[in-house]
């Protein structure tokens, strides 16, 4: 087998089963516009699903759109070639925006470590791709906690272990070698978790962090200056914020009773929110919204947590 393949025309063994909501084909056609009762072609092309005829993206004529299931095949082959222990590997596929964006979460239980609070976390890899050019093909490292299934985003150093351009060829062996770096990231993150478990955090600081994550930081700071307490401050926002109250309730009622007022408790509240909160109006975008929350939370966590 050639090491260099046309991205994404992989022949990886299909040991994972099907492709779930990503199991559809795509096609392209010239973008048209109407004028003077006639149609005219443009220099752009529309990529659409052949089953639903939904438009997924508009590109130049040079762009080669790739069906999500073909990208998933490539991600599978990269992981299987990587040298990581893939025994018991599981795969969870989600799409959003009618299939224009795809998110594949891999759990590698052979690489499992105990967390500071006695739970277990397994190495996780998140493969993302988009037809609408929201982001390129990326494989990122994370961890998946056993008890709560939170996707524990890594906040120390780089988390993306591979990035690929949608229009170029890919050296599978080179890509596979980079994936092994995820183990080094995992080891470094375990040290960060230990520090977070030992570091205390003031409830006011934790609540300010939650506010920044959901975009109401300025309002919350003003309310603190007016003397409101951390745990009821959400009732006094100009507009009720479901995400903010989810975070505060998680922290106060789920994680603090078990872990104390620690950075580890605050961090777990955030990963709970980014993994499980489904407060979106359009469920068609849920996977994309949760992914964006995970990515956006990293910078805020680094800002507030001493361990980071």
KELOKE-739477 format. One record per residue (C-alpha): x, y negated, z negated; residue in three letters; residue number from 1. Coordinates in steps of 0.25 Angstrom, whole numbers. Layout:
BEGIN
X  Y  Z  ALA  NUM
...
end
This chain:
BEGIN
0  0  0  UNK  1
5  -14  4  UNK  2
8  -23  -8  UNK  3
3  -35  -1  UNK  4
-11  -34  3  UNK  5
-21  -44  9  UNK  6
-28  -50  -3  UNK  7
-38  -44  -6  UNK  8
-38  -31  2  UNK  9
-34  -21  -9  UNK  10
-35  -6  -9  UNK  11
-35  -4  -24  UNK  12
-42  8  -29  UNK  13
-56  5  -33  UNK  14
-55  11  -47  UNK  15
-64  0  -53  UNK  16
-77  3  -47  UNK  17
-85  -7  -39  UNK  18
-84  -23  -38  UNK  19
-97  -26  -45  UNK  20
-102  -40  -42  UNK  21
-90  -42  -33  UNK  22
-94  -31  -23  UNK  23
-97  -39  -11  UNK  24
-91  -42  2  UNK  25
-89  -56  8  UNK  26
-88  -63  22  UNK  27
-84  -76  27  UNK  28
-91  -85  38  UNK  29
-88  -99  43  UNK  30
-95  -110  35  UNK  31
-105  -117  43  UNK  32
-113  -130  43  UNK  33
-125  -135  50  UNK  34
-126  -148  58  UNK  35
-135  -153  69  UNK  36
-143  -140  67  UNK  37
-131  -131  70  UNK  38
-120  -124  62  UNK  39
-106  -126  63  UNK  40
-94  -118  57  UNK  41
-84  -125  47  UNK  42
-69  -121  45  UNK  43
-74  -115  32  UNK  44
-78  -100  29  UNK  45
-89  -95  19  UNK  46
-87  -83  11  UNK  47
-99  -76  8  UNK  48
-104  -63  2  UNK  49
-109  -53  12  UNK  50
-120  -47  3  UNK  51
-127  -60  -3  UNK  52
-121  -70  8  UNK  53
-117  -79  -4  UNK  54
-107  -89  0  UNK  55
-94  -87  -9  UNK  56
-84  -97  -4  UNK  57
-80  -106  8  UNK  58
-66  -106  13  UNK  59
-57  -109  24  UNK  60
-55  -100  36  UNK  61
-42  -95  31  UNK  62
-47  -90  18  UNK  63
-50  -76  16  UNK  64
-61  -73  6  UNK  65
-60  -60  -1  UNK  66
-71  -52  -7  UNK  67
-71  -51  -23  UNK  68
-71  -36  -22  UNK  69
-58  -36  -14  UNK  70
-51  -45  -24  UNK  71
-55  -36  -35  UNK  72
-49  -24  -27  UNK  73
-36  -32  -27  UNK  74
-37  -36  -42  UNK  75
-39  -21  -45  UNK  76
-27  -17  -37  UNK  77
-18  -28  -43  UNK  78
-21  -23  -57  UNK  79
-20  -8  -53  UNK  80
-6  -11  -47  UNK  81
-1  -19  -59  UNK  82
4  -9  -68  UNK  83
-6  -13  -79  UNK  84
-13  -1  -86  UNK  85
-26  -1  -79  UNK  86
-32  11  -87  UNK  87
-46  8  -90  UNK  88
-46  -5  -83  UNK  89
-60  -11  -81  UNK  90
-65  -22  -71  UNK  91
-76  -32  -73  UNK  92
-80  -40  -60  UNK  93
-89  -52  -60  UNK  94
-92  -62  -49  UNK  95
-98  -76  -49  UNK  96
-103  -86  -39  UNK  97
-109  -75  -31  UNK  98
-96  -68  -30  UNK  99
-87  -80  -26  UNK  100
-79  -78  -39  UNK  101
-75  -64  -45  UNK  102
-69  -61  -58  UNK  103
-64  -47  -62  UNK  104
-60  -43  -76  UNK  105
-51  -31  -78  UNK  106
-49  -25  -92  UNK  107
-36  -16  -94  UNK  108
-39  -9  -107  UNK  109
-25  -2  -106  UNK  110
-19  -16  -110  UNK  111
-26  -18  -123  UNK  112
-21  -25  -135  UNK  113
-27  -28  -149  UNK  114
-32  -43  -151  UNK  115
-28  -50  -164  UNK  116
-42  -47  -170  UNK  117
-42  -32  -167  UNK  118
-49  -32  -154  UNK  119
-43  -27  -141  UNK  120
-40  -34  -128  UNK  121
-37  -28  -115  UNK  122
-30  -35  -104  UNK  123
-39  -41  -94  UNK  124
-37  -46  -80  UNK  125
-46  -55  -73  UNK  126
-46  -56  -58  UNK  127
-54  -68  -52  UNK  128
-56  -72  -37  UNK  129
-65  -81  -30  UNK  130
-71  -82  -16  UNK  131
-75  -97  -18  UNK  132
-60  -101  -21  UNK  133
-63  -104  -36  UNK  134
-50  -96  -39  UNK  135
-40  -86  -33  UNK  136
-38  -72  -36  UNK  137
-33  -72  -50  UNK  138
-30  -61  -60  UNK  139
-29  -66  -74  UNK  140
-25  -59  -87  UNK  141
-34  -59  -100  UNK  142
-38  -49  -110  UNK  143
-52  -43  -113  UNK  144
-56  -41  -128  UNK  145
-62  -28  -131  UNK  146
-73  -32  -141  UNK  147
-79  -44  -135  UNK  148
-74  -42  -120  UNK  149
-69  -57  -120  UNK  150
-59  -60  -109  UNK  151
-48  -66  -117  UNK  152
-41  -76  -108  UNK  153
-26  -78  -110  UNK  154
-22  -91  -114  UNK  155
-7  -90  -115  UNK  156
1  -92  -102  UNK  157
-5  -88  -88  UNK  158
-16  -79  -87  UNK  159
-17  -77  -72  UNK  160
-8  -65  -68  UNK  161
-11  -65  -53  UNK  162
-16  -76  -43  UNK  163
-19  -73  -29  UNK  164
-23  -82  -17  UNK  165
-35  -77  -9  UNK  166
-29  -79  4  UNK  167
-15  -72  3  UNK  168
-10  -58  2  UNK  169
-7  -52  -11  UNK  170
5  -43  -16  UNK  171
-2  -33  -24  UNK  172
10  -28  -31  UNK  173
14  -42  -35  UNK  174
0  -46  -40  UNK  175
0  -33  -48  UNK  176
13  -36  -55  UNK  177
8  -49  -59  UNK  178
-4  -43  -66  UNK  179
6  -36  -76  UNK  180
9  -50  -82  UNK  181
-5  -49  -88  UNK  182
1  -40  -99  UNK  183
11  -51  -103  UNK  184
-1  -61  -104  UNK  185
-8  -51  -112  UNK  186
3  -50  -122  UNK  187
5  -65  -123  UNK  188
-9  -67  -125  UNK  189
-10  -57  -137  UNK  190
0  -66  -144  UNK  191
-9  -78  -142  UNK  192
-21  -70  -147  UNK  193
-13  -66  -160  UNK  194
-10  -81  -162  UNK  195
-25  -85  -160  UNK  196
-29  -75  -170  UNK  197
-20  -81  -181  UNK  198
-23  -96  -177  UNK  199
-34  -103  -183  UNK  200
-43  -113  -176  UNK  201
-52  -124  -182  UNK  202
-66  -122  -178  UNK  203
-66  -136  -172  UNK  204
-54  -133  -163  UNK  205
-61  -120  -158  UNK  206
-74  -127  -155  UNK  207
-66  -138  -148  UNK  208
-60  -128  -139  UNK  209
-73  -121  -136  UNK  210
-78  -135  -132  UNK  211
-67  -138  -123  UNK  212
-69  -124  -116  UNK  213
-84  -127  -113  UNK  214
-81  -142  -109  UNK  215
-88  -149  -121  UNK  216
-75  -153  -129  UNK  217
-77  -168  -128  UNK  218
-91  -166  -134  UNK  219
-86  -157  -145  UNK  220
-75  -166  -149  UNK  221
-84  -177  -151  UNK  222
-94  -169  -159  UNK  223
-82  -165  -168  UNK  224
-79  -180  -170  UNK  225
-93  -182  -175  UNK  226
-92  -171  -185  UNK  227
-99  -159  -180  UNK  228
-94  -145  -184  UNK  229
-88  -135  -174  UNK  230
-99  -125  -175  UNK  231
-111  -133  -172  UNK  232
-105  -143  -163  UNK  233
-111  -136  -151  UNK  234
-125  -141  -155  UNK  235
-121  -155  -154  UNK  236
-115  -155  -140  UNK  237
-122  -164  -130  UNK  238
-127  -152  -122  UNK  239
-127  -138  -128  UNK  240
-115  -130  -122  UNK  241
-117  -115  -122  UNK  242
-103  -112  -120  UNK  243
-98  -120  -132  UNK  244
-108  -114  -141  UNK  245
-104  -100  -136  UNK  246
-90  -103  -140  UNK  247
-93  -109  -153  UNK  248
-102  -97  -157  UNK  249
-93  -87  -153  UNK  250
-82  -93  -161  UNK  251
-90  -95  -173  UNK  252
-98  -83  -174  UNK  253
-90  -72  -167  UNK  254
-76  -74  -167  UNK  255
-73  -83  -180  UNK  256
-80  -73  -189  UNK  257
-71  -62  -184  UNK  258
-58  -70  -181  UNK  259
-59  -83  -189  UNK  260
-56  -97  -185  UNK  261
-45  -93  -176  UNK  262
-40  -96  -162  UNK  263
-43  -81  -158  UNK  264
-58  -83  -162  UNK  265
-59  -96  -154  UNK  266
-52  -89  -142  UNK  267
-61  -77  -143  UNK  268
-73  -86  -143  UNK  269
-68  -93  -130  UNK  270
-65  -79  -123  UNK  271
-79  -74  -127  UNK  272
-85  -87  -121  UNK  273
-77  -86  -108  UNK  274
-80  -71  -107  UNK  275
-95  -70  -111  UNK  276
-102  -83  -111  UNK  277
-112  -83  -100  UNK  278
-118  -97  -101  UNK  279
-118  -100  -86  UNK  280
-131  -104  -79  UNK  281
-127  -97  -66  UNK  282
-123  -82  -70  UNK  283
-117  -81  -56  UNK  284
-106  -90  -60  UNK  285
-104  -83  -74  UNK  286
-91  -75  -71  UNK  287
-85  -88  -65  UNK  288
-89  -96  -77  UNK  289
-83  -86  -87  UNK  290
-70  -86  -79  UNK  291
-69  -101  -79  UNK  292
-71  -101  -94  UNK  293
-60  -91  -96  UNK  294
-50  -99  -88  UNK  295
-55  -113  -93  UNK  296
-54  -108  -108  UNK  297
-39  -105  -107  UNK  298
-34  -119  -107  UNK  299
-43  -123  -118  UNK  300
-39  -111  -126  UNK  301
-24  -115  -124  UNK  302
-27  -129  -129  UNK  303
-34  -125  -142  UNK  304
-27  -112  -147  UNK  305
-14  -113  -153  UNK  306
-11  -99  -149  UNK  307
-12  -102  -135  UNK  308
end
